[in-house]
Amino acid sequence: MYLDVYVYALFSILVFPGTIFLVALAFFTQYLIRKLSARYQRRMGPSYVGPIGLLQPFYDFLKLLRAKEEVVNRFSMPRLAEFALIIGVSCIVSSVIFLPISLLNVATVFDVLIFFYLSSVMPLFAMVIASLSMPSPYTNIGVSRLLSLVTIAEPAYFASILVPVYLATRGDGLFMSISSTYVNFSRLYSSPITLAILALSIIGFTVSIQVKAMYPPFNIPEAEQEIIAGYETEFSGPLLALARLLHDLDLVIALVIGVYVLLGGPAPFNHLSPLGGLVLVLKYLILLLLVVTLKNIMGRYRIDQALVQVFKYGLIPPILAAILALVAP
């Protein structure tokens, strides 16, 4: 019995839905983002490496990892940066055991808080530490802008996830659990008030995701025309490959949790059914399409404009949703 638990744990973390699956999903998501963005801009996008360009993100990662030189200056600490990025990736991979899709699904009260810490807080700290380990004036400005934005965006992201979880699990034995949320998701359709709360949470989630992904209009920490690549300016070779992988995994895990707590996961079908799997994929693609569309129709804000917009459209809707959730019957 205990051997089965260890086998399931290793398989969940290393294969599905862990390291191998998440990395493959990150590359596929990056391919879709590049391909859809190219269509918006009347370009071809990835087309040559692999069937219809599917392997281009993997090839780019491998090229940075194996072929590109790692450039350092006298103040750089590349091994510290590398360690921080690996820790960030490991935390995201570890967080998947709290998702219902995992073979060893850890479901307990308040597990959404542990998931948030592993999938969002630690990767952010890892990226900041890695960037400051490779210092330059542009890096410092990029990190400063990043921290200014996430000070508002991360609470907005957290609140937009927490509110639906609270509504779906109150009175349940697994209070504030991700697994219990998707099982009881139909509760959120029980009244116009809870539907309005869900809509407000989705608005806050959408805005905060654009900030987490650093896509327009919130690509200020890496504004090429102003600060070259911002917090990534001194990354090159393997370090740049790891930084981009961490960035892509951060976006992927955020979209996955959004599918479960904001769109009901496989609902209305069973989680292990073919139709349930198809619904999961469709909901993931819908959220991704929304992110890519905003990325391509918006221009970049100034930092002061961005902070105001994140507060108005990212933080206020989840706060209103939280207030309504506390008074909703």
Sequence and secondary structure as in RCSB ss.txt:
>XXXX:A:sequence
MYLDVYVYALFSILVFPGTIFLVALAFFTQYLIRKLSARYQRRMGPSYVGPIGLLQPFYDFLKLLRAKEEVVNRF
SMPRLAEFALIIGVSCIVSSVIFLPISLLNVATVFDVLIFFYLSSVMPLFAMVIASLSMPSPYTNIGVSRLLSLV
TIAEPAYFASILVPVYLATRGDGLFMSISSTYVNFSRLYSSPITLAILALSIIGFTVSIQVKAMYPPFNIPEAEQ
EIIAGYETEFSGPLLALARLLHDLDLVIALVIGVYVLLGGPAPFNHLSPLGGLVLVLKYLILLLLVVTLKNIMGR
YRIDQALVQVFKYGLIPPILAAILALVAP
>XXXX:A:secstr
 HHHHHHHHHHHHHTSSSHHHHHHHHHHHHHHHHHHHHHHTT   S SSSGGGTTHHHHHHHHHHHTS     TT
  HHHHHHHHHHHHHHHHHHGGGSTTSSS    TTHHHHHHIIIIIHHHHHHHHHHHTS  HHHHHHHHHHHHHH
HHHHHHHHHHHHHHHHHHHTTSSSTT HHHHHHTGGGGGSSHHHHHHHHHHHHHHHHHHHHHHT TTS GGG HH
HHTTGGGTT  HHHHHHHHHHHHHHHHHHHHHHHHHHS TTTTS TTSHHHHHHHHHHHHHHHHHHHHHHHH   
  HHHHHHHIIIIIIHHHHHHHHHHHH  
